[in-house]
Amino acid sequence: MKSFSLFFLVVLFALSGCTGPQPKITQSVDKSVDPIPLPSTYIGRIPCPDCDGIDIVLNVKKNGLYQLRKTTVKGKTWDSVAEIGRWKYDRTEKLIVLGNKRGSLKTLQLVDRDTLRLLDIEGKKLTAKQNYELHRNPTPDPFPDSVRMRGMYSAHGDKGLFTECTTGIRFPVNTEKAYRELANAYNNTPHGQGEPLLVLLEGSLQQGPATNDEGENGTEKLVVTRFLNIFPGQDCRGDHRRLSLFNTTWKLLEINGKPVTLADGQEEPYVILDIKGNRMHGFSGCNRFFGTYLIKGEIFVFNKMAATRMACMKGLSLEDAFLEAMRKTEAYRLQDGILELRDRDEHILARLKAAK
């Protein structure tokens, strides 16, 4: 008898009700043995209490990605919903979990290489007489469905990269359809150079030319069909990112290639870029200053600068140099907690360090 080391679990439809104990899943995708061909598509119709049936299409891929389409059929009408996620392999129980945990009608057992059977919430076989099996399609489904996605988007020139939050899988972004809306929102939102920003969009995955065994994303590109929102300064969990160009106190470390030296009791010069309203403020060595800034791609400019007019016995030369560097700033670089202000020729005017 042939032995199989994988079982599959698929999210079919959300049902409310009681939940049972959730066995801990400690295994990730087993890439050493594939008991079924990957990628594979499994299809079937499962029973529905108030409709003719629910047609299921499940794509399972080698990189751990799944795509699921559920189409509820009722007479001549139908309603289809789609989702993507990451599946995990439970070697002990020989199951695959789609998503973070098990739930009602979310477990599939591998009957053979061509058949998956739905299990109930406790991982047991459904006793109903109706058919709860999915069968492998001869060819993978192209799955053109557009699904809602949340992820971290970054751009380098004309090349965009999207890391989907629930799967952690990275996708190059196709420049068609609603890509320009996404790119414009990214460019017009203040961010550090190359800094990824959290975005919400709708999109589909488009197969590209074959590379090396699917690579990280299966040679697929993300096609943005609808841009929804952007959330600067947040990560996939909704938490504020640890270090950002914005809302951080940047203390002057070096000016015109020379380390900053302070007199006894002298306050350190600094600048803070407020993420709301593109406003900035700081201390230049003697006076407080304020104004606005503009960041667009790699362009970084300070605008409408003004300052108080305090008479100081010390710090004036440092202040003049710092403010002049800010006036000449047209570019920047942020790396390893150091912010470099640069002129139009990329010459470094000043270096600032994030305050702890």
N, C-alpha and C positions, 0 to 999 in steps of 0.2 A: 504494500500500500504506500502510495506517495504520501509524504508528510508535508505539511504547509506551515510556514512560520508567521503568516500574517492573517489577520481578520480586519475587516473594514467597518468603520462607523460613519454614518452620514446623517447630517441634519436634514430632516424631511419637512417638518412643519412644526411651528411653535404651538404647544398645547399647555394650557394652564392646568394645575392640579397638584397633588401631593408629590413630594420628592423623597426619594429613598436615600440610603447611604451612598456616598460617592467614593468608590475605590480609588485610591491614589494611583495616578499614572506616572510612572517613573521613567518610562522608555521614550525616546524620541524616534524619529523616522529611522528605520533600519535600512541603510543603503547598501548593505553587503549582500542581501538576498532579496530578490523580488519574486514572490510566489505568483504574481500576475504580471503581465506585460505593463510597463509604465512608459508613457502615459496610457491610460485606459478610460473608456467611457462605459458606464453602466446605465441601462435604461429599464423602465418598467412602469406599470400602473398599479397603484396601491388603492385599497378601498377607502371610501369617504362616506360618513354617515348621512350627509345631506347633499351629495353630488354624485355624478357618474363615476368619478375616480380622480386621482391625482397622478398626473404623469410626471415621472421623475427622470431627470438627466443629471448624472454625476460624473464629472471629470476628476480623475485622481492622477497627480503628476509626481514625477520622481523627486522634484525639489521640495515636496511637502505641501504643495498648493492643491486645494480642491476648488472646484466650481460647481455650484448646485443650482439647478433650475427646477421650480415646482409649478406645474400648470394645473389649476383646478378646472375640471371640465364639468359643465352643467348644461345639458341639452346642447344647443348650438352656440352657447357662450363659453368663454374661457377667460381665466385670469392667471397671468404668469408673474412670478417673482423670482429674482436671482440673487445669489450671494457668492462671495469667495471667502476663503479662510485657509488655515493651516491644519493639516491632519497630523496626529501623533500616534505612534505605534506602541501598544501595550504588549510586550513580548510574552508576559506571564499568561495573560488571558487571551492572547492572540486576537486583539481587537485594534481597530483604528478609531481614534476620537477626532471628530471634526470640531475644532474650536477648543475652548479652554477646559470644558468639563462635559460630563455626560448629562443627558436629560431625556425627557419622554421621546420615545421612538427615535433615538439617536445612535443606535448601535447596529452595525452590520457584521454578520458572520460570513466568513469565506467558505462557501459550500464546496466550490471547486474554482478553477481558474476563470470560469465564465459565469459564475453565479454568486451573488451576495444575498443574504437573507437578513431581513430586519429582526432585531431583538427588542425586547421591551426595556423599560427604564432600569431594570435590575440586571440586564444582560441575558435574559432568558428568552427562549423561543416563544413567539406569539402563538396562542392556541387556536386562534380563529381559523376557520376553514378558508377564508379568502387568501388570495395570493399576496405575499409580502416579499417577493423576490425581485431582484434586479438582475438583468443579464447583460453580459459584455457585448457591446456593439463591435462589429468588425473593424470599423475605423473610428478614431477619436472625433468627438463633436467639436466643431470650431468655436462654439460658444461665443457668438457675437454680442451677447447681452450686455447692456450697460448697467453697472451696479454702483451703489454709493460706496465711496472709499474715503478713509481718513489717513493721512500720511504726511511725512516730512519731505518737502520739496526744496531742491536747491538747483541752481543753474550756474553753468560755467560757459560764458559766451552764449551760443545758440543751443547748447546741449543741456537739457533738463533731466533731472534724476528724481524719481519718486520712490520713497521707501514706505510701503503700506504698513499701517500700524498693527493690525491684527496678525499679520504673517511675518513681518520683518523682512520681507523679500523686496529687493530693489528692482525697479523697472525703468529703462530709458523711456523718455516721453516723446511720443510722436508729435510732429509740429502741425498736425492737421486739426480741423474742427475747432474746439474751444481752447486750443493751446494758447492762443494769443491773449485771451482773457486771463488765464493763469499766469503767463509770463509777465503781463503788465501789472497784475496785482502784486507779484513778487518784487518786481523792479521798483514799484511805487511805494512799497512798504519798507520803512527803515530796517536795516539788518546789517550784520557784519559781512565782510567779504566772503562769499561762498557759504554763508550760514544757512542751514536748512530752516524752513519755516513750516509750521503746521498748517495744512490746508484741508478743506473739505470739498470733494468734487464727485462727479459721476463719470464713469469711464468704462471702457472695455479693453480687453487684452488682445493684441493683434500679433499673430505669429510672424516672426521675421526669418531671415535666412538661417539655415542650420549652422551652429558653431561647434562647441565641444560638449556633447552629451547634455544638452539643455542649458548648461552653464548655471548661474545662480537663478535666473528667471525664465529658463526654458526658451531663450531667444525671443521672448515676447516683449512687445512695447506697449506702453499704456497710451490709449487714445482717449483724450479728454473730451467727453461729449457735453459736459456742463460744469462750469466752475461755480462753486457755491459760496465759499468764504475762506478767509485767511486769518490765522491767529498768531500774531507775532509774539515772540518770547515764550511760547509754550512748547512742550514736547507731546508725545503721543498720549501720555497719561493725563495731560491737562496741567501738569506742574510747570512752574516757571523754570526755564533753563538756568543752569548754575551760573554761567558766565555769558553775558551778552554785551554787545556794544552799548546797549541802552540801559538806563537806570542803574548804571555802575559809576562809582566815583573813580575817575582816572587821574592819578597823581603824576605830576610832571617829574620824569626821571632824567631826561637828557634834552638839551636844547642846542641846536646847531653843532651836534657832534660832541658836546661837552657835558659831563655829569653836572647835575644841579647841586649847588652847595648853598646851604641856608645859614643865616646868622642865628645866634642863640635866641630862642623864643619865636623865631619867624615861622609862620604858618606855611605849609606846603601848598604850592599852586595846584589847582585841580580843575577839571571840567566834568560836568554831568550832562548827558544827552537824555532828555525826557522822551519817552517813547510816544507820548500823546502830544499832538500839536506841533511836533518837530521843533520843540523849544530846547534851549540849552542855557546853562548858567554855571558859574564857577568863581574861583578866586585866582587872580593873576600874580599875586606877590605883594600887592599893596591894596588894590581895589577889587570889589566884586564886579563881575561882568555878567551880561546876559545877552540873549539874542535868539536867532533861529539857525537851523542847519538844513541842508538838503543832501540826501543820499539817493543816488540813482545808479544802480549797478556798481561800478567801481569809482564813480564820481562822488566826492565828499567836499562840500563847501559850507563855510560858516557865513551867515548873512545877518544883516541888521544888528551888528554888534554895538553895544553901548556899555558904559561902566560908570561906577561912582567916581567921585573926584576927591578922594582922601589925600591929605598931605602926609607923606611917609618919609622917615629918615633912612629907611633901608628897604630894599626889594624893588626899587624903581627900575634898575637896569634889567633885572630878571623879568619884571612885568612887561617892559617894552619888548623884549625878545620873544616872550611867550605870545603876546597879542599879535605881534608881527608874523610869527609862524602860523598862527590861526588864520590870519588874513590871506596868507599865501597858500593855504592848504587847498588842494584840488583832488587829492587822492588819499588813500589810506591802506593800511594792512593790519590785520588783527591776527596774532598768532602767539600761542603759549602765554596768554595773559598780558601781552605787550601790544599796545596800540601805537602804530607809527603814523604820524601826519606827514604827508608827502606833497611836493609841489607838482606842477604839470609835467615835469620831466622825471618824476619818480624819485627825486632827491629827498632824502629824509630831513625833515625840518625839526621834528621833535619826537621823542619817545615817551610814552606814558604807561604806567603800570596800574592794573586794577587793585584798588585798596582791598585789604582783607576784612 
